[in-house]
Amino acid sequence: MRWIYQPFPPGEVDALSRGASVSPVLAELLLRAGLADAARAAKFLHPALSELSDPFLVHNVVAAADRLRAAIAGREDIVVLGDYDVDGVSSTALLVSILRRFGLHPRFIVPRRMEDGYGLSRSAIDRALEQGKPSLFVALDCGTNSHDEIGYLRAQGIDVIVVDHHRSKEEVVGQAILINPHVHNNGDDGAWRDLCTVGLVFKLAHGLLKQLRAENHPTAFEIKLRDSLDLVALGTVADLVPLHGENRILARQGLRILQTTRRPGLQALMQVAGVRPENEIMPVDVSFRLGPRINASGRLDDASLSVELMLSDDADFCNETAQRLNELNRERQDIERQITEEAERLVEGKYAADPGIVLYGESWHPGVVGIVAGRVSRKYNRPCIVLGNEGEQAKGSGRSVDGVSLVEVLGTCCEHLLSWGGHPMAIGVSLAQCHIDDFRARFVESIRNHTGGGLNGPTLDIATWITPREIGERLMGDICALHPFGQGNSEPVFGIRRVTLQQRPDIFRGQHFRFNFDDGTGRRLFGVAWKMADNIPPVGVPIDMAVEIAWNYYNDRKLLQLELIDWRESE
């Protein structure tokens, strides 16, 4: 792995350090984030809800809020359909809970992956209409490209609102009120541009409350929208949207609300997931503990189970459901592990030279192939699509690498696809099994054209170089000021020169190792290296380390821990 470090002129670092009253290390990290102005840096370090923009600046929020306000006044029947991932689940729970506060009883439905497929499908709609036709149908985290399905609803006299953040592949849907900043891009650089669906539902709810408060609706004054930020944080972090602009505000504040959430369902889920509210809840807790368990129901069972968990006040139901999600997650992990091993053997046996990877397994479960695609893509540093078997079709998901937009790539090689959509870094696809080889050939060709002939080898960006003596409380304060980390706000990787290990690292669980070294003052620093047991640094030889640094909570103790990302022998 090639390390890249691009230093800033010392004068720039010093100027921002003095202007923003921050340490030189934090000043360099802020510069690397593109925040050279002291005022902008201050807003970034202290994201406040008061900085959120007027919700009515988002296209169609006024129209959608008007329609919901009319539904509340007329006590109309509403159906809410949300996608089966964390963003869809949290969006559905947020909107349904708000509408319930106004005395409505909206029905909600989540597509069943194996029966309905992805998004606003005809079968999911028909299932939703079995209990009668509503006057209003709201689609969340899907529907931007569902022209026929929206037409089907409108032909039955049903009004449609779509709140989504997926890219459009054709003309804008004309028969629905569509809230989607990626479709209605007026050329401005709105701080809400990259909101995921639950963030957009939050803006819609904010707009609705503003309208109703202007009418002196008593319930509107009772609702504290801030209490819904736990759901917003879940969807925002799990959906890997860029954590800047309003996403940063919502995620930062939402994680704090999540820490003290009063939802029995989230409390029960945190309990089974090993997330301790008394410790600071971090994005990693959502990405690797809460999110996978919420997703597990949609991957292997029925995602409506997760929505019920978010909405329920019944402690017994919540505890039982959280345990069920935990069991499904274990099952998902076992399936995923087996498919990943088979996928890696396929890559190394047949597709090692392909700049883009398309894999298919007859027995692979379509519900977990997206996770496998992410693992394969990271390991081989190439865009990857993994497909599972579903009748005569192959369905699956793709994950990309920096610099390669799968939306752009598939736009040039989609002739064999029955359906596709998603984000530049993650997409879903379906096609007839007989066309897999043809699609693979076109995908490889499109990746080659997109990248100019090939992808660069993996690189590691060093945020700044530090000495072991600088690793302590003040540095941790600087790092914590940058939270939350995620897409668009990467956790900084620090370089440390000429570290000498005096003891051989301790291997545990066969894959990982622990290490420690002296900082030069007699103080010992401790670290861990995940899945690096086959790459242990030498003892007694000066090495350079690339590390991330975080607090580790263990046995009611708060410990500073280094996480080794890579090492090399010192020059």
C-alpha positions in Angstrom: 0.0 0.0 0.0 1.4 3.4 -1.0 1.2 6.1 1.7 0.4 9.6 0.6 1.0 12.7 2.6 0.6 16.2 1.2 1.8 18.8 3.8 0.3 22.3 4.0 2.6 25.3 4.2 3.4 26.0 7.9 2.1 29.5 7.6 -1.4 28.2 6.7 -1.5 25.8 9.6 -0.3 28.5 12.0 -2.8 31.0 10.7 -5.8 28.7 11.2 -4.5 27.5 14.5 -4.4 31.1 15.8 -7.6 32.2 14.1 -9.7 29.3 15.2 -8.0 28.8 18.6 -7.1 25.2 17.9 -4.0 23.1 18.1 -1.7 22.9 15.1 -2.6 19.2 14.7 -6.3 20.1 14.6 -5.6 23.0 12.3 -4.0 20.7 9.8 -6.9 18.2 10.0 -9.3 21.1 9.4 -7.3 22.3 6.4 -7.4 18.7 5.0 -11.2 18.8 5.3 -11.2 22.0 3.2 -11.9 24.3 6.1 -9.3 27.1 5.8 -11.6 29.8 7.1 -11.8 30.2 10.9 -15.5 30.9 10.9 -16.3 27.8 8.7 -14.0 25.7 10.9 -15.9 26.9 14.0 -19.3 25.9 12.5 -17.8 22.5 11.6 -16.5 21.9 15.1 -19.7 23.0 16.7 -22.6 21.8 14.5 -25.8 23.2 15.9 -29.5 22.5 15.1 -30.0 26.2 14.8 -27.9 26.1 11.6 -30.4 23.9 9.8 -31.9 25.7 6.9 -35.6 26.5 6.3 -37.2 23.2 5.3 -39.3 24.9 2.6 -36.1 25.6 0.6 -36.2 21.9 -0.3 -38.1 21.5 -3.5 -41.7 20.2 -3.0 -41.6 20.2 0.8 -44.3 22.9 0.8 -46.5 20.8 -1.6 -46.0 17.6 0.4 -46.6 19.3 3.8 -49.8 20.8 2.3 -51.0 17.4 1.3 -50.2 15.8 4.7 -51.9 18.8 6.4 -55.0 18.1 4.4 -54.8 14.4 5.3 -54.6 15.3 9.0 -57.6 17.7 8.7 -59.7 15.1 6.8 -58.5 12.2 8.9 -57.6 10.4 5.7 -56.4 6.8 5.3 -52.6 6.8 4.5 -50.3 4.0 3.5 -46.5 4.4 4.0 -44.2 2.1 2.1 -40.5 2.3 3.0 -37.5 0.4 1.7 -36.1 -2.5 3.8 -32.7 -1.1 4.7 -32.0 1.1 7.8 -32.7 4.3 6.0 -36.1 3.0 4.8 -36.9 1.5 8.2 -36.0 4.7 10.1 -37.8 6.9 7.6 -41.0 4.8 7.9 -40.9 4.8 11.7 -40.3 8.6 11.8 -43.2 9.5 9.4 -45.6 7.0 11.0 -44.9 8.2 14.5 -45.4 11.8 13.6 -48.7 11.1 11.8 -49.9 9.0 14.8 -49.4 12.0 17.1 -52.0 13.8 15.0 -54.5 11.0 15.5 -54.1 9.2 12.2 -53.6 5.5 11.9 -51.3 5.1 8.8 -50.7 1.6 7.6 -47.1 0.8 6.8 -45.6 -1.8 4.6 -42.0 -2.8 3.8 -41.3 -4.8 0.6 -40.4 -8.4 1.1 -37.1 -8.9 -0.6 -37.8 -12.4 -2.0 -41.4 -11.8 -2.9 -41.6 -8.1 -3.9 -38.1 -7.3 -5.0 -36.7 -3.8 -4.4 -38.6 -0.6 -3.8 -42.0 0.5 -5.1 -42.9 -2.8 -6.9 -46.4 -3.7 -8.1 -46.6 -6.8 -5.8 -45.7 -4.6 -2.7 -48.4 -2.1 -3.8 -51.0 -4.8 -4.2 -50.2 -6.2 -0.8 -50.6 -2.8 0.7 -54.0 -2.3 -1.0 -55.4 -5.6 0.3 -56.8 -3.8 3.3 -58.5 -1.2 1.2 -57.5 1.8 -1.0 -56.0 4.8 0.9 -56.5 8.3 -0.3 -52.7 9.0 0.1 -49.7 6.7 -0.6 -46.3 7.8 0.6 -43.2 6.0 -0.8 -39.9 6.4 1.2 -36.4 5.7 0.0 -37.7 4.4 -3.3 -40.0 5.5 -6.1 -37.9 8.1 -8.0 -37.9 5.9 -11.1 -41.3 4.1 -10.5 -43.3 5.7 -13.3 -45.5 2.7 -14.0 -46.2 1.9 -10.4 -47.1 5.5 -9.6 -49.4 5.6 -12.6 -51.1 2.4 -11.3 -51.8 4.1 -8.0 -53.0 7.4 -9.6 -55.3 5.5 -11.9 -57.1 4.3 -8.8 -57.5 7.8 -7.5 -54.7 7.6 -4.9 -52.5 10.6 -4.4 -48.8 9.8 -4.1 -45.9 11.5 -2.3 -42.3 10.2 -2.9 -39.4 11.0 -0.6 -36.2 9.6 -2.0 -32.5 10.3 -2.6 -31.7 7.9 -5.4 -30.6 9.2 -8.7 -33.1 9.4 -11.6 -32.5 7.4 -14.7 -35.1 9.1 -16.9 -37.6 11.9 -16.8 -39.0 13.1 -13.5 -42.1 11.4 -12.3 -45.0 13.7 -13.1 -47.9 12.1 -11.2 -46.4 12.4 -7.7 -45.1 15.0 -5.3 -41.4 14.1 -5.4 -38.9 15.3 -2.8 -35.5 14.4 -4.1 -32.7 17.0 -4.1 -30.7 14.9 -6.7 -33.6 15.2 -9.1 -34.7 18.8 -8.5 -31.3 20.4 -8.5 -31.7 24.1 -9.0 -28.0 24.8 -9.3 -27.7 25.9 -5.7 -25.3 24.2 -3.3 -27.9 23.5 -0.6 -26.6 22.0 2.7 -29.4 19.5 2.4 -28.2 18.2 -1.0 -26.8 14.9 0.3 -29.5 14.1 2.9 -30.6 10.5 2.9 -34.3 9.7 3.0 -34.7 9.9 6.7 -33.1 13.3 6.7 -35.5 14.5 4.0 -38.5 13.0 6.0 -37.1 15.1 9.0 -37.2 18.2 6.8 -40.8 17.3 5.7 -41.9 16.8 9.3 -40.3 20.1 10.2 -42.2 21.9 7.4 -45.4 20.2 8.4 -45.0 21.3 12.0 -44.3 24.9 10.9 -47.4 25.0 8.9 -49.6 23.5 11.7 -48.1 25.8 14.3 -48.9 28.8 12.1 -52.5 27.5 12.4 -52.2 27.2 16.2 -52.7 23.4 16.0 -52.2 22.3 19.6 -50.6 19.0 18.8 -47.9 20.7 16.7 -46.7 22.6 19.7 -46.4 19.4 21.8 -44.1 17.6 19.4 -40.4 18.0 19.9 -38.9 17.1 16.6 -35.5 17.0 18.2 -36.5 13.7 19.9 -36.7 12.1 16.5 -33.1 12.6 15.7 -32.2 9.2 17.1 -34.0 7.7 14.0 -32.3 10.3 11.7 -28.9 9.4 13.0 -29.5 5.7 12.4 -30.4 6.1 8.8 -27.9 8.8 8.0 -24.9 6.9 9.4 -26.0 3.5 8.1 -26.7 4.8 4.5 -23.1 6.1 4.1 -24.2 9.5 2.9 -21.5 12.3 3.1 -21.3 13.5 6.7 -21.0 17.2 5.9 -23.5 20.1 5.7 -26.8 19.2 7.3 -25.9 15.5 7.5 -23.2 16.4 9.9 -25.5 18.4 12.1 -28.2 15.7 12.1 -25.7 12.9 12.7 -23.8 14.6 15.5 -26.9 15.7 17.4 -28.8 12.5 16.6 -26.1 10.3 18.1 -26.4 12.2 21.3 -30.2 11.7 21.3 -29.7 8.0 20.5 -27.5 7.8 23.6 -30.5 8.8 25.8 -33.3 7.5 23.6 -36.6 6.7 25.2 -37.7 4.3 22.5 -38.0 0.8 24.2 -37.2 -0.8 20.8 -33.9 1.0 20.5 -33.1 0.4 24.1 -33.7 -3.3 23.7 -31.7 -3.4 20.4 -28.7 -1.7 22.0 -28.8 -4.2 24.9 -28.6 -7.3 22.6 -26.0 -5.5 20.4 -23.7 -4.7 23.2 -24.0 -0.9 22.8 -23.8 0.7 26.2 -25.6 4.1 26.4 -23.4 5.2 29.3 -20.5 5.3 26.8 -20.4 7.7 23.9 -22.3 6.2 21.0 -20.2 6.4 17.8 -20.9 5.8 14.1 -19.2 2.4 14.4 -22.0 1.4 16.8 -24.5 2.1 14.2 -22.5 0.7 11.3 -21.4 -2.6 12.9 -23.9 -3.3 15.7 -27.3 -1.6 15.4 -27.5 -1.3 11.6 -26.7 -4.9 10.7 -29.4 -6.1 13.1 -32.0 -3.8 11.7 -31.0 -4.9 8.2 -31.1 -8.6 9.1 -34.9 -8.7 9.1 -35.1 -7.3 5.6 -32.3 -9.6 4.3 -33.6 -12.9 5.7 -37.2 -12.3 7.0 -39.6 -9.3 6.9 -38.3 -5.8 7.5 -41.6 -4.7 8.9 -40.4 -6.4 12.1 -37.7 -3.7 12.5 -40.3 -0.9 11.9 -42.5 -2.4 14.6 -39.6 -2.5 17.0 -38.9 1.3 16.4 -42.6 2.2 17.0 -43.6 -0.2 19.9 -43.9 0.9 23.5 -44.4 -2.7 24.7 -41.2 -3.7 26.5 -41.8 -7.4 26.3 -42.4 -7.2 22.5 -39.3 -5.1 22.1 -37.1 -7.5 24.0 -38.4 -10.5 22.1 -38.1 -8.7 18.7 -34.6 -7.5 19.5 -33.5 -11.1 20.3 -35.1 -12.2 17.1 -33.1 -9.6 15.1 -30.0 -10.7 16.9 -30.6 -14.3 15.9 -31.2 -13.3 12.3 -28.0 -11.3 12.3 -26.0 -14.3 13.5 -27.6 -16.4 10.7 -26.8 -13.6 8.2 -23.1 -13.6 9.4 -22.8 -17.4 8.8 -24.3 -17.1 5.3 -22.2 -14.1 4.5 -19.0 -15.8 5.7 -19.6 -18.8 3.4 -20.5 -16.8 0.4 -17.5 -14.5 0.9 -15.1 -17.5 0.9 -16.7 -18.9 -2.3 -16.6 -15.4 -4.0 -12.9 -14.9 -3.2 -12.1 -18.3 -4.7 -13.9 -17.3 -7.8 -12.1 -14.0 -8.1 -8.7 -15.6 -7.7 -9.5 -18.5 -10.0 -11.3 -16.9 -12.9 -11.5 -13.1 -12.7 -8.2 -12.0 -11.2 -7.4 -9.8 -14.2 -10.7 -8.1 -14.6 -10.8 -4.4 -13.6 -14.4 -4.9 -12.5 -15.8 -8.0 -10.9 -19.2 -9.7 -11.5 -19.9 -12.9 -9.5 -22.8 -15.2 -9.4 -23.6 -18.2 -7.2 -26.5 -20.6 -7.7 -27.0 -21.1 -4.0 -26.2 -17.5 -2.9 -28.8 -15.7 -0.9 -29.7 -12.3 -2.6 -30.2 -10.8 0.8 -26.6 -10.8 1.8 -24.7 -10.4 -1.4 -24.4 -6.6 -0.9 -22.3 -7.2 2.2 -20.2 -9.7 0.2 -19.7 -7.3 -2.6 -18.4 -4.7 -0.2 -15.9 -7.2 1.3 -14.7 -8.3 -2.1 -14.4 -4.7 -3.4 -12.3 -3.6 -0.5 -10.0 -6.7 -0.6 -9.3 -6.4 -4.3 -9.7 -2.7 -4.7 -12.1 -3.1 -7.6 -15.8 -2.4 -8.2 -17.7 -5.6 -7.6 -21.3 -6.8 -8.3 -22.4 -10.0 -6.5 -25.5 -11.8 -7.7 -27.7 -14.5 -6.1 -30.3 -16.8 -7.5 -33.9 -15.9 -7.6 -35.9 -18.1 -9.9 -35.0 -17.3 -13.5 -33.4 -14.1 -12.4 -30.1 -13.1 -10.8 -30.4 -10.3 -8.3 -27.8 -8.6 -6.3 -25.8 -5.6 -5.3 -22.6 -3.8 -6.2 -20.1 -1.8 -4.3 -17.5 0.5 -5.7 -14.1 2.1 -4.9 -13.1 5.8 -4.8 -13.1 7.4 -8.2 -15.6 5.0 -9.8 -19.3 5.9 -10.0 -21.4 2.8 -10.5 -24.3 4.9 -11.5 -22.2 6.3 -14.4 -20.8 2.9 -15.2 -24.1 1.1 -15.3 -25.6 3.9 -17.4 -23.3 2.7 -20.2 -23.8 -1.1 -19.9 -27.4 -1.6 -18.6 -28.9 -3.1 -21.8 -29.1 -6.6 -20.2 -30.5 -5.4 -16.8 -34.2 -5.8 -15.9 -33.8 -3.1 -13.2 -31.1 -1.2 -11.5 -30.5 1.8 -9.3 -28.7 3.3 -6.3 -25.8 5.5 -5.5 -22.3 6.0 -7.0 -20.8 3.7 -4.4 -23.7 1.2 -4.0 -26.3 -0.2 -6.5 -28.8 -2.9 -6.8 -29.4 -4.9 -10.0 -31.5 -7.7 -11.5 -31.2 -9.5 -14.8 -32.1 -12.8 -16.5 -29.6 -15.5 -15.5 -28.9 -16.3 -19.2 -27.4 -12.8 -19.6 -24.9 -12.9 -16.8 -21.9 -13.6 -19.0 -22.9 -10.9 -21.5 -23.4 -8.4 -18.7 -20.1 -9.3 -17.1 -18.3 -8.6 -20.4 -20.0 -5.2 -20.8 -19.4 -4.3 -17.2 -15.7 -5.0 -17.5 -15.5 -3.0 -20.7 -17.3 -0.1 -19.1 -15.0 -0.1 -16.0 -12.0 -0.1 -18.3 -13.3 2.9 -20.3 -14.3 4.7 -17.1 -10.9 4.3 -15.5 -8.8 4.9 -18.6 -7.5 1.4 -18.8 -7.1 0.4 -15.2 -7.3 1.2 -11.5 -4.5 2.5 -9.4 -3.2 0.4 -6.6 -4.5 0.9 -3.1 -3.3 4.0 -1.3 -3.4 5.3 2.3 -3.8 9.0 3.0 -1.9 10.1 6.0 -3.7 13.1 7.6 -0.7 14.3 9.6 2.5 13.0 11.3 2.7 13.0 15.0 5.1 11.8 17.7 4.2 9.2 20.3 4.5 11.9 23.0 1.6 13.8 21.4 -0.8 10.9 21.8 -2.8 11.8 24.8 -5.9 13.6 26.2 -5.4 16.8 24.1 -5.0 14.9 20.9 -8.1 12.8 21.7 -10.0 16.0 22.3 -9.0 17.2 18.9 -10.1 13.9 17.3 -13.5 13.9 19.2 -14.1 17.5 17.9 -14.2 16.1 14.4 -16.8 13.4 15.1 -18.8 11.8 13.7 -16.6 10.1 11.1 -18.0 8.5 8.0 -18.4 9.1 4.3 -17.1 12.5 3.4 -15.5 13.0 6.8 -13.0 10.1 7.1 -11.4 9.3 10.4 -7.9 10.7 10.3 -5.0 8.2 9.9 -1.9 9.4 11.7 1.6 8.6 10.8 4.2 7.8 13.5 7.9 7.5 12.6 10.6 5.2 13.9 8.6 3.1 16.4 10.5 0.2 17.9 8.7 -2.8 19.3 10.5 -4.4 22.2 8.1 -7.4 22.5 6.6 -9.7 19.8 3.0 -8.8 19.2 0.4 -11.1 20.8 -1.8 -12.9 18.3 -5.4 -13.6 19.3 -8.3 -15.4 17.7 -5.8 -16.5 15.0 -6.4 -13.3 12.9 -5.5 -10.3 15.0 -2.7 -9.1 17.2 -2.0 -6.7 20.1 1.1 -4.6 20.4 2.6 -1.9 22.7 5.6 0.4 22.7 7.3 3.1 24.8 6.6 6.7 23.9 10.1 7.7 24.9 9.1 8.9 28.4 8.5 5.5 29.9 4.7 5.6 29.2 3.4 2.6 27.2 1.0 3.0 24.3 -1.2 0.0 23.4 -2.8 -0.9 20.1 -4.5 -3.6 18.1 -4.3 -4.7 14.5 -7.4 -6.4 13.0 -7.0 -9.2 10.5 -3.3 -8.6 10.3 -1.9 -11.7 12.0 -0.2 -12.6 8.7 1.7 -9.3 8.6 3.3 -8.8 12.0 6.0 -6.1 12.3 9.5 -7.1 13.4 10.8 -6.7 17.0 13.8 -4.3 17.5 13.6 -2.7 14.1 12.4 0.9 13.6 9.1 1.0 11.7 6.7 3.7 10.6 3.1 3.1 11.7 -0.2 4.4 10.2 -2.8 4.3 12.9 -6.2 5.5 13.9 -6.7 6.5 17.6 -9.8 6.2 19.7 -11.1 5.6 23.2 -11.8 2.0 24.0 -14.4 1.2 26.7 -13.6 -2.0 28.4 -14.6 -3.3 31.9 -15.9 0.1 32.8 -12.6 1.7 31.9 -11.9 4.3 29.3 -8.6 3.4 27.6 -6.7 5.1 24.7 -6.1 2.6 21.9 -4.2 2.7 18.6 -5.6 0.7 15.7 -2.8 -0.2 13.3 -3.8 0.3 9.6 -0.4 -0.4 8.0 3.3 -0.4 8.8 6.6 -0.2 6.9 10.2 -0.3 7.9 11.6 3.1 8.6 14.0 4.7 6.1 
